[in-house]
Amino acid sequence: MTEIINLCLIPQGEACFFVLEGLLCYLDETQVEALFSAMAQHAGPLSEIVLDYVHAEVLHTGKCHHP
């Protein structure tokens, strides 16, 4: 993952805006950890991340319960 982030042409330590919408559901736990680790090593202190996720209950049961 670090190699991919380095190809983005953003200097290390610069503030970055990462958009992970529709991505994380295709990665396993190890890949997600590697991605977040690579982003943490590359991005500057003012960086932000936008993402979406599906709760595991929905994946396992197909049902979503709202409070």
PyMOL Python script that loads the backbone (N, CA, C, O; Angstrom):
from pymol import cmd

cmd.read_pdbstr("""\
ATOM      1  N   MET A   1       0.810  -1.191   0.000  1.00  0.00           N
ATOM      2  CA  MET A   1       0.000   0.000   0.000  1.00  0.00           C
ATOM      3  C   MET A   1       0.862   1.267   0.000  1.00  0.00           C
ATOM      4  O   MET A   1       0.506   2.266  -0.625  1.00  0.00           O
ATOM      5  N   THR A   2       1.983   1.218   0.697  1.00  0.00           N
ATOM      6  CA  THR A   2       2.850   2.389   0.753  1.00  0.00           C
ATOM      7  C   THR A   2       3.322   2.778  -0.637  1.00  0.00           C
ATOM      8  O   THR A   2       3.389   3.964  -0.961  1.00  0.00           O
ATOM      9  N   GLU A   3       3.651   1.792  -1.460  1.00  0.00           N
ATOM     10  CA  GLU A   3       4.118   2.079  -2.822  1.00  0.00           C
ATOM     11  C   GLU A   3       3.040   2.805  -3.620  1.00  0.00           C
ATOM     12  O   GLU A   3       3.343   3.724  -4.380  1.00  0.00           O
ATOM     13  N   ILE A   4       1.796   2.400  -3.451  1.00  0.00           N
ATOM     14  CA  ILE A   4       0.691   3.025  -4.180  1.00  0.00           C
ATOM     15  C   ILE A   4       0.530   4.477  -3.738  1.00  0.00           C
ATOM     16  O   ILE A   4       0.385   5.369  -4.573  1.00  0.00           O
ATOM     17  N   ILE A   5       0.555   4.712  -2.434  1.00  0.00           N
ATOM     18  CA  ILE A   5       0.409   6.075  -1.932  1.00  0.00           C
ATOM     19  C   ILE A   5       1.564   6.942  -2.411  1.00  0.00           C
ATOM     20  O   ILE A   5       1.358   8.109  -2.745  1.00  0.00           O
ATOM     21  N   ASN A   6       2.765   6.400  -2.450  1.00  0.00           N
ATOM     22  CA  ASN A   6       3.919   7.171  -2.920  1.00  0.00           C
ATOM     23  C   ASN A   6       3.787   7.556  -4.387  1.00  0.00           C
ATOM     24  O   ASN A   6       4.378   8.550  -4.809  1.00  0.00           O
ATOM     25  N   LEU A   7       3.036   6.804  -5.169  1.00  0.00           N
ATOM     26  CA  LEU A   7       2.828   7.114  -6.583  1.00  0.00           C
ATOM     27  C   LEU A   7       1.863   8.271  -6.795  1.00  0.00           C
ATOM     28  O   LEU A   7       1.715   8.747  -7.920  1.00  0.00           O
ATOM     29  N   CYS A   8       1.210   8.727  -5.749  1.00  0.00           N
ATOM     30  CA  CYS A   8       0.204   9.790  -5.863  1.00  0.00           C
ATOM     31  C   CYS A   8       0.803  11.177  -6.061  1.00  0.00           C
ATOM     32  O   CYS A   8       0.067  12.146  -6.244  1.00  0.00           O
ATOM     33  N   LEU A   9       2.102  11.283  -6.027  1.00  0.00           N
ATOM     34  CA  LEU A   9       2.821  12.535  -6.267  1.00  0.00           C
ATOM     35  C   LEU A   9       2.558  13.598  -5.210  1.00  0.00           C
ATOM     36  O   LEU A   9       2.746  14.787  -5.471  1.00  0.00           O
ATOM     37  N   ILE A  10       2.131  13.193  -4.032  1.00  0.00           N
ATOM     38  CA  ILE A  10       1.946  14.122  -2.920  1.00  0.00           C
ATOM     39  C   ILE A  10       3.150  13.962  -1.999  1.00  0.00           C
ATOM     40  O   ILE A  10       3.406  12.859  -1.514  1.00  0.00           O
ATOM     41  N   PRO A  11       3.877  15.014  -1.752  1.00  0.00           N
ATOM     42  CA  PRO A  11       5.059  14.898  -0.894  1.00  0.00           C
ATOM     43  C   PRO A  11       4.695  14.385   0.499  1.00  0.00           C
ATOM     44  O   PRO A  11       3.669  14.765   1.063  1.00  0.00           O
ATOM     45  N   GLN A  12       5.533  13.532   1.035  1.00  0.00           N
ATOM     46  CA  GLN A  12       5.294  12.995   2.372  1.00  0.00           C
ATOM     47  C   GLN A  12       5.230  14.132   3.380  1.00  0.00           C
ATOM     48  O   GLN A  12       6.048  15.051   3.349  1.00  0.00           O
ATOM     49  N   GLY A  13       4.251  14.060   4.275  1.00  0.00           N
ATOM     50  CA  GLY A  13       4.074  15.078   5.297  1.00  0.00           C
ATOM     51  C   GLY A  13       3.092  16.173   4.923  1.00  0.00           C
ATOM     52  O   GLY A  13       2.704  16.973   5.774  1.00  0.00           O
ATOM     53  N   GLU A  14       2.682  16.222   3.654  1.00  0.00           N
ATOM     54  CA  GLU A  14       1.691  17.205   3.209  1.00  0.00           C
ATOM     55  C   GLU A  14       0.310  16.782   3.706  1.00  0.00           C
ATOM     56  O   GLU A  14       0.045  15.596   3.902  1.00  0.00           O
ATOM     57  N   ALA A  15      -0.556  17.762   3.905  1.00  0.00           N
ATOM     58  CA  ALA A  15      -1.944  17.461   4.263  1.00  0.00           C
ATOM     59  C   ALA A  15      -2.610  16.779   3.068  1.00  0.00           C
ATOM     60  O   ALA A  15      -2.501  17.244   1.934  1.00  0.00           O
ATOM     61  N   CYS A  16      -3.291  15.687   3.335  1.00  0.00           N
ATOM     62  CA  CYS A  16      -3.952  14.909   2.285  1.00  0.00           C
ATOM     63  C   CYS A  16      -5.439  14.760   2.617  1.00  0.00           C
ATOM     64  O   CYS A  16      -5.839  14.837   3.778  1.00  0.00           O
ATOM     65  N   PHE A  17      -6.237  14.549   1.592  1.00  0.00           N
ATOM     66  CA  PHE A  17      -7.651  14.266   1.765  1.00  0.00           C
ATOM     67  C   PHE A  17      -7.906  12.924   1.082  1.00  0.00           C
ATOM     68  O   PHE A  17      -7.919  12.838  -0.146  1.00  0.00           O
ATOM     69  N   PHE A  18      -8.110  11.878   1.887  1.00  0.00           N
ATOM     70  CA  PHE A  18      -8.302  10.527   1.368  1.00  0.00           C
ATOM     71  C   PHE A  18      -9.797  10.225   1.279  1.00  0.00           C
ATOM     72  O   PHE A  18     -10.521  10.395   2.260  1.00  0.00           O
ATOM     73  N   VAL A  19     -10.261   9.781   0.122  1.00  0.00           N
ATOM     74  CA  VAL A  19     -11.652   9.378  -0.067  1.00  0.00           C
ATOM     75  C   VAL A  19     -11.661   7.868  -0.261  1.00  0.00           C
ATOM     76  O   VAL A  19     -11.156   7.359  -1.262  1.00  0.00           O
ATOM     77  N   LEU A  20     -12.238   7.153   0.705  1.00  0.00           N
ATOM     78  CA  LEU A  20     -12.258   5.696   0.673  1.00  0.00           C
ATOM     79  C   LEU A  20     -13.680   5.154   0.493  1.00  0.00           C
ATOM     80  O   LEU A  20     -13.969   4.030   0.906  1.00  0.00           O
ATOM     81  N   GLU A  21     -14.549   5.924  -0.106  1.00  0.00           N
ATOM     82  CA  GLU A  21     -15.934   5.504  -0.290  1.00  0.00           C
ATOM     83  C   GLU A  21     -15.995   4.319  -1.249  1.00  0.00           C
ATOM     84  O   GLU A  21     -15.425   4.350  -2.339  1.00  0.00           O
ATOM     85  N   GLY A  22     -16.696   3.278  -0.820  1.00  0.00           N
ATOM     86  CA  GLY A  22     -16.876   2.106  -1.656  1.00  0.00           C
ATOM     87  C   GLY A  22     -15.648   1.231  -1.800  1.00  0.00           C
ATOM     88  O   GLY A  22     -15.620   0.350  -2.660  1.00  0.00           O
ATOM     89  N   LEU A  23     -14.642   1.449  -0.986  1.00  0.00           N
ATOM     90  CA  LEU A  23     -13.399   0.690  -1.116  1.00  0.00           C
ATOM     91  C   LEU A  23     -13.222  -0.365  -0.033  1.00  0.00           C
ATOM     92  O   LEU A  23     -12.918  -1.519  -0.333  1.00  0.00           O
ATOM     93  N   LEU A  24     -13.408   0.018   1.205  1.00  0.00           N
ATOM     94  CA  LEU A  24     -13.029  -0.844   2.326  1.00  0.00           C
ATOM     95  C   LEU A  24     -13.756  -2.184   2.336  1.00  0.00           C
ATOM     96  O   LEU A  24     -13.210  -3.172   2.827  1.00  0.00           O
ATOM     97  N   CYS A  25     -14.968  -2.237   1.807  1.00  0.00           N
ATOM     98  CA  CYS A  25     -15.717  -3.502   1.811  1.00  0.00           C
ATOM     99  C   CYS A  25     -15.068  -4.562   0.917  1.00  0.00           C
ATOM    100  O   CYS A  25     -15.386  -5.745   1.033  1.00  0.00           O
ATOM    101  N   TYR A  26     -14.175  -4.153   0.042  1.00  0.00           N
ATOM    102  CA  TYR A  26     -13.490  -5.097  -0.847  1.00  0.00           C
ATOM    103  C   TYR A  26     -12.143  -5.560  -0.294  1.00  0.00           C
ATOM    104  O   TYR A  26     -11.488  -6.413  -0.894  1.00  0.00           O
ATOM    105  N   LEU A  27     -11.725  -5.007   0.842  1.00  0.00           N
ATOM    106  CA  LEU A  27     -10.439  -5.352   1.424  1.00  0.00           C
ATOM    107  C   LEU A  27     -10.624  -6.220   2.655  1.00  0.00           C
ATOM    108  O   LEU A  27     -11.616  -6.091   3.371  1.00  0.00           O
ATOM    109  N   ASP A  28      -9.665  -7.106   2.899  1.00  0.00           N
ATOM    110  CA  ASP A  28      -9.727  -7.884   4.142  1.00  0.00           C
ATOM    111  C   ASP A  28      -9.071  -7.060   5.251  1.00  0.00           C
ATOM    112  O   ASP A  28      -8.517  -5.990   5.002  1.00  0.00           O
ATOM    113  N   GLU A  29      -9.145  -7.574   6.469  1.00  0.00           N
ATOM    114  CA  GLU A  29      -8.658  -6.829   7.632  1.00  0.00           C
ATOM    115  C   GLU A  29      -7.192  -6.447   7.504  1.00  0.00           C
ATOM    116  O   GLU A  29      -6.808  -5.329   7.848  1.00  0.00           O
ATOM    117  N   THR A  30      -6.374  -7.363   7.013  1.00  0.00           N
ATOM    118  CA  THR A  30      -4.948  -7.093   6.855  1.00  0.00           C
ATOM    119  C   THR A  30      -4.711  -5.964   5.859  1.00  0.00           C
ATOM    120  O   THR A  30      -3.855  -5.109   6.087  1.00  0.00           O
ATOM    121  N   GLN A  31      -5.448  -5.951   4.774  1.00  0.00           N
ATOM    122  CA  GLN A  31      -5.300  -4.904   3.768  1.00  0.00           C
ATOM    123  C   GLN A  31      -5.756  -3.541   4.297  1.00  0.00           C
ATOM    124  O   GLN A  31      -5.135  -2.518   4.009  1.00  0.00           O
ATOM    125  N   VAL A  32      -6.838  -3.533   5.068  1.00  0.00           N
ATOM    126  CA  VAL A  32      -7.316  -2.280   5.657  1.00  0.00           C
ATOM    127  C   VAL A  32      -6.268  -1.728   6.624  1.00  0.00           C
ATOM    128  O   VAL A  32      -5.968  -0.534   6.606  1.00  0.00           O
ATOM    129  N   GLU A  33      -5.717  -2.594   7.458  1.00  0.00           N
ATOM    130  CA  GLU A  33      -4.676  -2.160   8.392  1.00  0.00           C
ATOM    131  C   GLU A  33      -3.465  -1.622   7.644  1.00  0.00           C
ATOM    132  O   GLU A  33      -2.894  -0.609   8.048  1.00  0.00           O
ATOM    133  N   ALA A  34      -3.066  -2.276   6.569  1.00  0.00           N
ATOM    134  CA  ALA A  34      -1.923  -1.821   5.777  1.00  0.00           C
ATOM    135  C   ALA A  34      -2.211  -0.466   5.132  1.00  0.00           C
ATOM    136  O   ALA A  34      -1.334   0.396   5.079  1.00  0.00           O
ATOM    137  N   LEU A  35      -3.425  -0.278   4.647  1.00  0.00           N
ATOM    138  CA  LEU A  35      -3.800   0.984   4.025  1.00  0.00           C
ATOM    139  C   LEU A  35      -3.748   2.124   5.037  1.00  0.00           C
ATOM    140  O   LEU A  35      -3.152   3.167   4.768  1.00  0.00           O
ATOM    141  N   PHE A  36      -4.371   1.930   6.201  1.00  0.00           N
ATOM    142  CA  PHE A  36      -4.371   2.986   7.210  1.00  0.00           C
ATOM    143  C   PHE A  36      -2.961   3.257   7.734  1.00  0.00           C
ATOM    144  O   PHE A  36      -2.622   4.405   8.020  1.00  0.00           O
ATOM    145  N   SER A  37      -2.154   2.240   7.862  1.00  0.00           N
ATOM    146  CA  SER A  37      -0.775   2.418   8.290  1.00  0.00           C
ATOM    147  C   SER A  37       0.002   3.240   7.269  1.00  0.00           C
ATOM    148  O   SER A  37       0.744   4.151   7.636  1.00  0.00           O
ATOM    149  N   ALA A  38      -0.166   2.923   5.995  1.00  0.00           N
ATOM    150  CA  ALA A  38       0.527   3.660   4.935  1.00  0.00           C
ATOM    151  C   ALA A  38       0.071   5.115   4.897  1.00  0.00           C
ATOM    152  O   ALA A  38       0.888   6.018   4.716  1.00  0.00           O
ATOM    153  N   MET A  39      -1.231   5.345   5.067  1.00  0.00           N
ATOM    154  CA  MET A  39      -1.730   6.723   5.079  1.00  0.00           C
ATOM    155  C   MET A  39      -1.151   7.488   6.268  1.00  0.00           C
ATOM    156  O   MET A  39      -0.761   8.648   6.130  1.00  0.00           O
ATOM    157  N   ALA A  40      -1.093   6.843   7.435  1.00  0.00           N
ATOM    158  CA  ALA A  40      -0.560   7.492   8.641  1.00  0.00           C
ATOM    159  C   ALA A  40       0.916   7.849   8.474  1.00  0.00           C
ATOM    160  O   ALA A  40       1.363   8.888   8.959  1.00  0.00           O
ATOM    161  N   GLN A  41       1.667   6.997   7.795  1.00  0.00           N
ATOM    162  CA  GLN A  41       3.093   7.250   7.592  1.00  0.00           C
ATOM    163  C   GLN A  41       3.335   8.357   6.571  1.00  0.00           C
ATOM    164  O   GLN A  41       4.340   9.064   6.651  1.00  0.00           O
ATOM    165  N   HIS A  42       2.428   8.512   5.618  1.00  0.00           N
ATOM    166  CA  HIS A  42       2.635   9.437   4.516  1.00  0.00           C
ATOM    167  C   HIS A  42       2.039  10.824   4.779  1.00  0.00           C
ATOM    168  O   HIS A  42       2.667  11.840   4.480  1.00  0.00           O
ATOM    169  N   ALA A  43       0.851  10.861   5.327  1.00  0.00           N
ATOM    170  CA  ALA A  43       0.078  12.098   5.395  1.00  0.00           C
ATOM    171  C   ALA A  43       0.545  13.024   6.516  1.00  0.00           C
ATOM    172  O   ALA A  43       1.077  12.580   7.533  1.00  0.00           O
ATOM    173  N   GLY A  44       0.333  14.306   6.304  1.00  0.00           N
ATOM    174  CA  GLY A  44       0.658  15.316   7.299  1.00  0.00           C
ATOM    175  C   GLY A  44      -0.401  15.424   8.374  1.00  0.00           C
ATOM    176  O   GLY A  44      -1.435  14.760   8.305  1.00  0.00           O
ATOM    177  N   PRO A  45      -0.144  16.271   9.380  1.00  0.00           N
ATOM    178  CA  PRO A  45      -1.021  16.355  10.551  1.00  0.00           C
ATOM    179  C   PRO A  45      -2.411  16.918  10.273  1.00  0.00           C
ATOM    180  O   PRO A  45      -3.315  16.674  11.071  1.00  0.00           O
ATOM    181  N   LEU A  46      -2.626  17.638   9.211  1.00  0.00           N
ATOM    182  CA  LEU A  46      -3.948  18.202   8.920  1.00  0.00           C
ATOM    183  C   LEU A  46      -4.740  17.347   7.931  1.00  0.00           C
ATOM    184  O   LEU A  46      -5.741  17.811   7.384  1.00  0.00           O
ATOM    185  N   SER A  47      -4.318  16.138   7.698  1.00  0.00           N
ATOM    186  CA  SER A  47      -4.979  15.254   6.732  1.00  0.00           C
ATOM    187  C   SER A  47      -6.341  14.799   7.247  1.00  0.00           C
ATOM    188  O   SER A  47      -6.606  14.783   8.449  1.00  0.00           O
ATOM    189  N   GLU A  48      -7.195  14.432   6.292  1.00  0.00           N
ATOM    190  CA  GLU A  48      -8.539  13.961   6.610  1.00  0.00           C
ATOM    191  C   GLU A  48      -8.860  12.720   5.796  1.00  0.00           C
ATOM    192  O   GLU A  48      -8.294  12.496   4.725  1.00  0.00           O
ATOM    193  N   ILE A  49      -9.790  11.905   6.327  1.00  0.00           N
ATOM    194  CA  ILE A  49     -10.241  10.692   5.649  1.00  0.00           C
ATOM    195  C   ILE A  49     -11.767  10.710   5.622  1.00  0.00           C
ATOM    196  O   ILE A  49     -12.417  11.010   6.623  1.00  0.00           O
ATOM    197  N   VAL A  50     -12.322  10.384   4.464  1.00  0.00           N
ATOM    198  CA  VAL A  50     -13.760  10.208   4.323  1.00  0.00           C
ATOM    199  C   VAL A  50     -13.980   8.767   3.893  1.00  0.00           C
ATOM    200  O   VAL A  50     -13.341   8.293   2.954  1.00  0.00           O
ATOM    201  N   LEU A  51     -14.886   8.064   4.579  1.00  0.00           N
ATOM    202  CA  LEU A  51     -15.140   6.665   4.223  1.00  0.00           C
ATOM    203  C   LEU A  51     -16.577   6.294   4.532  1.00  0.00           C
ATOM    204  O   LEU A  51     -17.281   7.000   5.255  1.00  0.00           O
ATOM    205  N   ASP A  52     -16.989   5.190   3.977  1.00  0.00           N
ATOM    206  CA  ASP A  52     -18.278   4.612   4.325  1.00  0.00           C
ATOM    207  C   ASP A  52     -18.042   3.169   4.736  1.00  0.00           C
ATOM    208  O   ASP A  52     -16.996   2.593   4.436  1.00  0.00           O
ATOM    209  N   TYR A  53     -19.002   2.597   5.411  1.00  0.00           N
ATOM    210  CA  TYR A  53     -18.857   1.210   5.848  1.00  0.00           C
ATOM    211  C   TYR A  53     -20.231   0.585   6.005  1.00  0.00           C
ATOM    212  O   TYR A  53     -21.243   1.282   6.070  1.00  0.00           O
ATOM    213  N   VAL A  54     -20.253  -0.722   6.066  1.00  0.00           N
ATOM    214  CA  VAL A  54     -21.466  -1.490   6.320  1.00  0.00           C
ATOM    215  C   VAL A  54     -21.230  -2.264   7.608  1.00  0.00           C
ATOM    216  O   VAL A  54     -20.208  -2.933   7.762  1.00  0.00           O
ATOM    217  N   HIS A  55     -22.171  -2.171   8.522  1.00  0.00           N
ATOM    218  CA  HIS A  55     -22.053  -2.887   9.788  1.00  0.00           C
ATOM    219  C   HIS A  55     -22.075  -4.391   9.519  1.00  0.00           C
ATOM    220  O   HIS A  55     -22.813  -4.853   8.650  1.00  0.00           O
ATOM    221  N   ALA A  56     -21.276  -5.150  10.253  1.00  0.00           N
ATOM    222  CA  ALA A  56     -21.162  -6.600  10.062  1.00  0.00           C
ATOM    223  C   ALA A  56     -22.505  -7.300  10.168  1.00  0.00           C
ATOM    224  O   ALA A  56     -22.733  -8.294   9.477  1.00  0.00           O
ATOM    225  N   GLU A  57     -23.404  -6.806  11.020  1.00  0.00           N
ATOM    226  CA  GLU A  57     -24.729  -7.426  11.164  1.00  0.00           C
ATOM    227  C   GLU A  57     -25.487  -7.436   9.842  1.00  0.00           C
ATOM    228  O   GLU A  57     -26.165  -8.411   9.519  1.00  0.00           O
ATOM    229  N   VAL A  58     -25.376  -6.368   9.090  1.00  0.00           N
ATOM    230  CA  VAL A  58     -26.054  -6.293   7.792  1.00  0.00           C
ATOM    231  C   VAL A  58     -25.477  -7.326   6.835  1.00  0.00           C
ATOM    232  O   VAL A  58     -26.218  -7.965   6.087  1.00  0.00           O
ATOM    233  N   LEU A  59     -24.175  -7.491   6.857  1.00  0.00           N
ATOM    234  CA  LEU A  59     -23.543  -8.463   5.970  1.00  0.00           C
ATOM    235  C   LEU A  59     -23.948  -9.899   6.319  1.00  0.00           C
ATOM    236  O   LEU A  59     -24.135 -10.731   5.431  1.00  0.00           O
ATOM    237  N   HIS A  60     -24.081 -10.179   7.612  1.00  0.00           N
ATOM    238  CA  HIS A  60     -24.381 -11.543   8.047  1.00  0.00           C
ATOM    239  C   HIS A  60     -25.861 -11.888   8.003  1.00  0.00           C
ATOM    240  O   HIS A  60     -26.227 -13.035   7.746  1.00  0.00           O
ATOM    241  N   THR A  61     -26.721 -10.888   8.254  1.00  0.00           N
ATOM    242  CA  THR A  61     -28.163 -11.170   8.328  1.00  0.00           C
ATOM    243  C   THR A  61     -28.962 -10.570   7.189  1.00  0.00           C
ATOM    244  O   THR A  61     -30.072 -11.018   6.904  1.00  0.00           O
ATOM    245  N   GLY A  62     -28.415  -9.572   6.544  1.00  0.00           N
ATOM    246  CA  GLY A  62     -29.154  -8.882   5.502  1.00  0.00           C
ATOM    247  C   GLY A  62     -30.184  -7.912   6.060  1.00  0.00           C
ATOM    248  O   GLY A  62     -30.971  -7.341   5.305  1.00  0.00           O
ATOM    249  N   LYS A  63     -30.187  -7.719   7.378  1.00  0.00           N
ATOM    250  CA  LYS A  63     -31.167  -6.855   8.017  1.00  0.00           C
ATOM    251  C   LYS A  63     -30.465  -5.687   8.697  1.00  0.00           C
ATOM    252  O   LYS A  63     -29.366  -5.826   9.234  1.00  0.00           O
ATOM    253  N   CYS A  64     -31.116  -4.551   8.661  1.00  0.00           N
ATOM    254  CA  CYS A  64     -30.592  -3.366   9.333  1.00  0.00           C
ATOM    255  C   CYS A  64     -31.621  -2.905  10.348  1.00  0.00           C
ATOM    256  O   CYS A  64     -32.776  -2.665   9.997  1.00  0.00           O
ATOM    257  N   HIS A  65     -31.218  -2.782  11.585  1.00  0.00           N
ATOM    258  CA  HIS A  65     -32.123  -2.345  12.657  1.00  0.00           C
ATOM    259  C   HIS A  65     -31.812  -0.902  13.014  1.00  0.00           C
ATOM    260  O   HIS A  65     -30.678  -0.564  13.355  1.00  0.00           O
ATOM    261  N   HIS A  66     -32.823  -0.061  12.931  1.00  0.00           N
ATOM    262  CA  HIS A  66     -32.661   1.334  13.330  1.00  0.00           C
ATOM    263  C   HIS A  66     -33.245   1.524  14.714  1.00  0.00           C
ATOM    264  O   HIS A  66     -34.287   0.951  15.032  1.00  0.00           O
ATOM    265  N   PRO A  67     -32.585   2.325  15.542  1.00  0.00           N
ATOM    266  CA  PRO A  67     -33.116   2.577  16.901  1.00  0.00           C
ATOM    267  C   PRO A  67     -34.402   3.364  16.870  1.00  0.00           C
ATOM    268  O   PRO A  67     -34.973   3.657  17.920  1.00  0.00           O
TER     269      PRO A  67
END
""", "prot")
cmd.dss("prot")
cmd.show_as("cartoon", "prot")
cmd.util.cbc("prot")
cmd.orient("prot")
